[in-house]
Amino acid sequence: MQHQSQGSAKGLTAGTAGILINDRAISAAEIERHIAAGKRMQAEAIAGFFKRCYRRLRGFGSLPAQGDGHLSRA
């Protein structure tokens, strides 16, 4: 499969190794590795978000309940 920016006039490497950028062919394997790395980073970011949410929610449970007698009423 040939990327739409690659014409047959670009030579033998056009469409055979992935995408041509600045006369350098990027292989399909490199593209797949880049996509996999992006998915890993996205999964780590989502996991970090949920961990922070969990910590915040857990922190709310440690607050004293109203009416414990800790606060004096004037």
Buried (B, 14 or more C-beta within 10 A) or exposed (E): EEEEEBEEEBEEEBBBBBBBEEEEBBEEEEEEEEEEEEEEEEEEEEEEEEEEEEEEEEEEEEEEEEEEEEEEEE
